Structure formats: structure tokens, C-alpha cells
């Protein structure tokens, strides 16, 4: 089966993921608890600023990869289930999170001796990010 990829939608889905991340890990939501759980202080974060551009750039590329793969999963799901496109986007995004992202992050938490609250913050972001991508891909 040939899957037509809407590259503009993939690009916008990647942007949506980054926006969700800026809000999620921003001062209005989880910046302080995330920093504390990660062992960061304002001083350590300032030291990291020099390489933040590279970190955000790579993160954006990875978001584009995720959006591209999600668009393929959505195309296959749409042909199989015949859901409306928005429902396909949300269902596919949730299933990708529940079946792949969340278990990997939970395994990392279990074997990496990480706190459950950090897992909830990080995997919550991944869920909301994927759902946002699914909405963008579904609507475009």
C-alpha cells in the first residue's frame, strides 16, 4: 500500500509537539517539579543554555520522525477501521503512546530507579504531544 504523506502536516505536527513541550515543561505547569526530580537548579539550567539550541533542534527532528511515522500508522488505520480522520488521529496517537511510548518510559523508570512522579510528567507530555500531532495530522 502506498501512503501519501502530507509533509506540511508532518511539519506542523512537529511544531505542535514542540509547543506542547514548551507549555508542559514551562513555568505555568511542570518546570519546577521536573527540575527538582531531575536534580536541576536554576544554576545548572543556565550552564546548559549554551547547548540548548542543539538540544531543541534535535528534539524537533525527532518530533518530525514521530509525526511522519504517526501519519503512516494513521493511513493504515484509516483504511482498516474507516474511522473519520480526526478519530483516526486521536486513536492512532493514543495507541502508539499506550503500546510503545509509555511502556518504554515505564521500563526506564523501573530499571533506572526514577521517581513515579517524573514518569507521570514525562509520559504525560508524550501522550499530550502525540494527541496534538494526531489532531494536526487528522485535520490537514
Long-range contacts (C-beta under 8 A, 24 or more apart in sequence): 1-75, 1-76, 1-79, 3-71, 3-72, 3-75, 3-76, 4-75, 5-68, 5-71, 5-72, 6-71, 6-137, 6-140, 8-140, 9-67, 9-71, 9-136, 9-137, 9-140, 10-64, 10-67, 10-68, 10-71, 10-137, 11-64, 11-67, 12-136, 12-140, 13-63, 13-67, 13-70, 13-71, 13-132, 13-133, 13-136, 13-137, 14-60, 14-63, 14-64, 14-66, 14-67, 14-133, 16-129, 16-132, 16-133, 16-135, 16-136, 17-63, 17-66, 17-67, 17-129, 17-130, 17-132, 17-133, 18-56, 18-59, 18-60, 18-63, 19-132, 20-125, 20-128, 20-129, 20-132, 21-59, 21-125, 21-129, 24-121, 24-124, 24-125, 24-128, 24-129, 25-125, 30-121, 30-125, 33-117, 33-121, 34-118, 34-121, 34-122, 37-114, 37-115, 37-117, 37-118, 37-121, 38-118, 63-129, 63-133, 66-130, 66-133, 67-133, 67-136, 67-137, 69-96, 70-96, 70-130, 70-133, 70-134, 70-137, 71-137, 74-134, 74-137, 74-138, 85-138, 85-139, 86-135, 86-138, 86-139, 87-138, 88-134, 88-138, 89-133, 89-134, 89-135, 89-136, 89-137, 89-138, 89-139, 90-131, 90-134, 90-135, 90-138, 91-134, 92-134, 93-130, 93-131, 93-133, 93-134, 94-127, 94-130, 94-131, 94-134, 96-130, 97-123, 97-126, 97-127, 97-130, 97-131, 101-126, 101-127, 101-130, 102-126, 102-127
